[in-house]
Amino acid sequence: MQFKHIIFFAIFLIVGSVSCTEIGPTINLVTNNDPDDVQRVVVVEEFTGVRCVNCPAASDKLQDIITQRGEDKVIAIAIHAGIFATPYSESNEDFRTGDGTNLLNYLGQPSGYPSAVINRVHYDPQQPRAVDPNDWNGYIGQELQKTVKVKLDMTKDYDATTRELKGSAELLFLESVSGNVNITFVITENDVEDVQLTPDGKVNDYKHKHILRDIISTNSGDLIGENIAANFTTTINFNYNLPAKFKAENCEIIAFVNRNDGGTLDILQGAKAHVID
């Protein structure tokens, strides 16, 4: 995993910039912003694996939810980690990453596969944070109805020659948020053909979607600040060199603002963009 250094500035709060160069954040105080004018976005982190026979059906279910709810409202990240993620001898590559394993430990072991964490909310403290596919649509619906606390706008630029991806996430806090608040940047890739176990046996050219490729912040996100007040704004930059094995036309850059305060890990807002439009 590639880590980006964080440069901290103290102006009312500590603000981070994720970049290979020292580019400072832009800070303003903004008023008269209406949360009703900002669309809520939900992040779904799905635990899956090439040896999980029921995972293709769950992946299809999630894609149906995304189509139903809106491509711009639901963001999927497929995390290949755990007992079903070991590749086959005939697999072209190993989708497991250190980031994925760390996320599995950070978010908690699911009770079964497939399962997914919805906005990192722990709906039932007596059960794992990851929930069954039958519950995905209902919880996604609940999250979409919540008031937006953070406006997140992301811009990006990709150089096909150097394979450098850079951009920024512009944040405006519409409400105050207590505790530690972080930002996470993730790279995913779609339509990667490789082996997958299905109810009909192994399929060698199965198209895997939303594969977690890399996290270009720390796994739990990089600190934006603590006890952030309403109307606080900042711009956080990112810079990443896309590895040659990733097909840029199938990759997405995802950003989300997340809590990291004890057991409260909720994602407050997300955004995504295709590396190549």
C-alpha positions in Angstrom: 0.0 0.0 0.0 1.2 3.5 -0.8 1.0 5.9 2.0 0.9 9.7 1.5 2.4 12.0 4.1 0.0 14.3 5.9 0.9 18.0 6.4 -1.0 19.6 9.3 -2.0 23.2 9.6 -3.6 24.7 12.7 -6.3 27.2 11.8 -9.1 26.7 14.3 -8.7 22.9 13.6 -5.9 20.7 12.3 -6.3 20.1 8.6 -4.6 17.5 6.4 -3.2 17.4 2.8 -2.6 14.0 1.2 0.0 14.6 -1.5 3.5 13.9 -2.7 4.2 17.6 -2.6 3.5 20.2 0.1 0.2 21.7 -1.1 -1.6 23.5 1.6 -5.4 23.3 2.2 -7.7 26.1 1.3 -9.7 27.2 4.3 -12.8 29.5 4.3 -15.8 30.1 6.5 -19.0 29.7 4.5 -22.6 30.5 5.6 -26.1 30.0 4.2 -25.6 26.4 2.9 -28.7 24.2 2.9 -28.2 20.5 3.6 -31.4 19.8 1.6 -29.5 20.9 -1.5 -26.8 18.2 -1.0 -27.3 14.6 -2.1 -26.6 11.9 0.4 -24.1 9.2 -0.8 -23.7 5.8 0.8 -20.6 3.7 0.8 -20.9 -0.1 0.8 -17.8 -2.2 1.7 -18.5 -5.8 0.6 -16.5 -8.7 1.9 -16.0 -11.2 -0.8 -13.7 -13.8 -2.3 -13.0 -15.9 -5.3 -13.8 -19.1 -3.4 -17.2 -17.8 -2.1 -19.8 -19.6 -4.0 -22.6 -17.3 -3.0 -20.7 -14.0 -3.6 -21.6 -13.6 -7.4 -25.3 -13.6 -6.5 -24.6 -11.0 -3.8 -22.6 -8.9 -6.2 -25.5 -9.0 -8.7 -27.8 -8.0 -5.9 -25.6 -5.0 -5.0 -25.4 -3.9 -8.6 -29.2 -4.1 -8.8 -29.4 -1.8 -5.7 -27.0 0.6 -7.3 -29.0 0.7 -10.5 -32.3 1.2 -8.5 -30.9 3.8 -6.1 -28.7 5.6 -8.5 -25.0 5.2 -9.6 -24.3 8.6 -8.0 -25.9 7.6 -4.7 -24.3 4.3 -3.8 -20.6 3.5 -4.0 -19.4 -0.1 -3.8 -16.0 -1.4 -2.7 -15.4 -5.1 -2.9 -12.8 -6.3 -0.3 -11.2 -9.6 -1.1 -10.1 -10.7 2.4 -10.6 -13.7 4.7 -11.0 -17.4 4.3 -12.6 -17.3 0.8 -10.2 -14.9 -0.8 -7.3 -17.3 -1.4 -6.7 -17.4 -5.2 -6.8 -20.7 -7.2 -3.8 -22.1 -8.9 -5.2 -21.0 -12.2 -6.1 -17.5 -11.0 -4.4 -14.7 -12.9 -3.8 -12.7 -9.8 -4.3 -12.4 -6.1 -7.0 -9.8 -5.3 -6.0 -9.8 -1.6 -4.2 -6.7 -0.3 -2.7 -5.7 3.0 -5.3 -2.9 3.0 -8.2 -5.4 2.6 -6.9 -7.5 5.5 -6.5 -4.5 7.7 -10.0 -3.3 6.9 -11.4 -6.8 7.7 -9.7 -6.5 11.2 -10.7 -2.8 11.6 -14.3 -3.2 10.7 -14.7 -6.6 12.3 -15.0 -10.2 11.2 -18.4 -10.9 9.5 -20.5 -13.8 10.6 -20.5 -15.2 7.1 -19.8 -14.5 3.5 -21.0 -12.6 1.5 -21.6 -9.6 3.8 -21.1 -5.9 3.7 -20.7 -2.9 5.9 -23.1 0.0 5.1 -21.5 3.4 5.8 -19.6 1.6 8.6 -22.6 1.9 10.8 -22.9 -0.8 13.5 -26.7 -1.3 13.4 -26.9 -4.1 16.1 -24.1 -4.1 18.7 -24.9 -7.7 19.5 -24.0 -8.7 15.9 -21.0 -8.0 13.6 -20.9 -4.7 11.8 -21.1 -6.4 8.4 -24.7 -7.4 7.5 -26.3 -10.1 5.3 -27.2 -9.3 1.7 -30.9 -9.5 2.5 -30.5 -6.4 4.7 -28.4 -4.4 2.3 -31.2 -2.5 0.5 -33.0 -1.6 3.7 -30.0 -0.2 5.4 -28.9 1.7 2.3 -32.4 3.2 2.2 -32.0 4.3 5.8 -28.6 5.9 5.2 -30.0 7.7 2.1 -32.6 9.3 4.3 -30.2 10.8 6.8 -29.3 14.4 6.9 -26.1 15.3 5.1 -23.5 16.7 7.5 -20.7 17.2 5.1 -20.6 18.4 1.5 -17.9 16.6 -0.4 -16.9 17.6 -4.0 -14.0 15.8 -5.7 -12.0 16.9 -8.7 -9.3 14.8 -10.4 -6.9 14.8 -13.3 -5.2 11.8 -14.9 -2.1 11.9 -17.1 -2.2 8.7 -19.3 1.5 9.1 -20.1 2.9 9.2 -16.6 -0.2 7.4 -15.1 -0.3 10.1 -12.4 -3.6 10.7 -10.8 -4.1 13.8 -8.8 -6.9 15.9 -7.5 -8.6 17.3 -4.5 -11.6 16.8 -2.2 -13.4 20.0 -1.1 -15.2 19.7 2.2 -17.9 21.9 3.7 -19.2 20.8 7.1 -22.9 21.7 7.1 -23.3 20.6 10.8 -20.8 20.3 13.7 -19.3 16.8 14.1 -17.8 15.7 17.4 -14.7 13.4 17.8 -12.0 12.6 15.3 -13.0 13.1 11.7 -10.9 11.5 8.9 -10.8 11.3 5.1 -10.1 8.2 3.1 -9.1 7.8 -0.5 -9.5 4.5 -2.3 -8.8 3.1 -5.7 -11.1 0.4 -7.2 -11.2 -1.5 -10.5 -14.1 -2.9 -12.4 -14.5 -5.8 -14.9 -11.4 -7.7 -14.1 -11.7 -11.1 -15.7 -10.4 -13.9 -13.5 -11.5 -17.2 -11.8 -14.6 -17.2 -9.5 -16.4 -20.0 -7.9 -20.2 -20.1 -8.7 -23.0 -22.5 -8.1 -22.2 -23.9 -11.5 -18.5 -24.4 -10.7 -15.5 -22.3 -11.4 -15.8 -19.6 -14.1 -12.4 -18.6 -15.5 -13.6 -15.3 -17.2 -15.8 -14.0 -14.4 -15.9 -10.2 -14.4 -15.1 -9.0 -10.9 -16.4 -5.5 -10.0 -15.5 -2.8 -7.6 -12.3 -4.6 -6.5 -10.4 -2.7 -3.8 -7.0 -2.1 -5.3 -5.4 0.4 -3.0 -6.0 2.8 -0.2 -3.9 5.9 -0.6 -4.5 7.2 2.9 -4.2 5.2 6.1 -6.8 2.3 6.4 -8.9 4.3 8.9 -8.4 7.6 7.0 -6.2 10.6 7.6 -7.2 13.1 10.2 -9.1 16.2 9.1 -9.7 17.5 12.6 -11.4 17.0 15.9 -14.8 18.4 17.0 -15.3 20.2 13.7 -17.7 23.2 13.7 -20.4 23.8 11.2 -19.4 25.9 8.2 -15.8 24.8 8.4 -14.3 24.1 5.0 -11.0 22.7 3.7 -9.5 21.3 0.5 -7.4 18.1 0.7 -5.2 17.1 -2.2 -4.2 13.6 -3.3 -1.6 12.3 -5.7 -1.2 8.7 -6.8 0.7 6.8 -9.5 -1.6 4.2 -11.0 0.3 0.8 -11.3 0.7 -0.6 -14.8 -1.5 -3.7 -14.1 -4.6 -1.6 -13.4 -6.6 -0.7 -16.4 -7.1 3.0 -16.0 -10.3 3.1 -18.0 -11.9 0.6 -15.4 -10.6 2.3 -12.3 -12.4 4.8 -9.9 -11.1 7.1 -7.3 -13.3 7.2 -4.2 -13.2 9.6 -1.3 -15.2 9.5 1.9 -15.3 11.4 5.2 -15.5 9.0 8.1 -15.6 9.1 11.9 -12.8 7.3 13.8 -13.8 7.9 17.4 -13.7 4.7 19.5 -16.4 2.4 18.2 -18.0 5.1 16.1 -16.7 4.6 12.5 -19.6 6.0 10.5 -19.1 7.4 7.0 -20.6 10.8 6.7 -20.4 11.3 3.0 -18.7 9.8 -0.1 -17.8 10.7 -3.7 -16.3 8.9 -6.6 -15.0 9.7 -10.1 -13.8 7.6 -13.0 -10.0 7.8 -13.5 -10.8 8.3 -17.2 -14.1 9.9 -18.0 
